[in-house]
Amino acid sequence: MGSKANTGTTNREWRQIYAIYGMEQWQTLLFLLCHAILFSASSVVFLFYFDQICAFFNSFLALGTAARFTAGFSGAVLALSAVCLLFAAANFFYSALPLHYDMAQRMVGSVNDWSTVKTALDIGCGRGILLNAVATQLKKTGSSGRVVGLDRSKRTTLSTLRTANMEGVQEYVTCREGDVRSLPFGDNYFDVVVSAVFFHTVGKEYGPRTVEAAAERMRVLGEMVRVLKPGGVGVVWDLLHVPEYVRRLQDLKMEDIRVSERVTAFMVSSHIVTFRKPSQHIAGPGEVRLDWRC
């Protein structure tokens, strides 16, 4: 699966992306920033009132000569924690907007010929960064196709339609509310099925490392394969669980399975997995092409 679309770093500024899509999980970003400010302020207090803090440790904890070491160590831990929290906040913001947008372009570029695509699906479309990237590619190639965005929340699907209108691709986009564990579409329906940083959230009510959560993720991946036409292309960008997806795709006899280089997103490892549904059933495991650059 080559690339005819632009898969390089986008020239679009993050301010433009934020103006259209906003932040989906702004509470997490706010939490990180508030704690970073709190720890920074505490470390500054330790710096300017070091002698008084040493006296406090000595008088109340009777540490003696160890009071200065204890105060200095506590201040250093606070300062280091503040730096780590600021870095985490910056990485979260970058992953949620600029990186997400750039990875969407790369995912679109994983499909050879969009001019022949009549139906596409984005599973867990969110506010539509990937969905609109697909719609934009359909528009560029002059395709008469449409892309469907599926999400669990009706409020999210309404927001997605607004972003599609802002991107000027509303005529190529349809949004539906539905259960990703049982996709409301027939077998062999879509030419292309994509999903970005969504699969790892499925089954989180069971805990991320449980057998039940893994089974739910595999169920959604199986649904993705079911609705994909023979010869159709699937593209998944996700966190942490990529080896699970590769094994499941092998079990399902998918072809041309490829794993991209490692990309750090939301402070963890992520990869893009692409595959093609065979035109006819093939017995035996499929080949996996890996491009791990850790």
Disulfide bonds with the S-S distance in Angstrom:
none
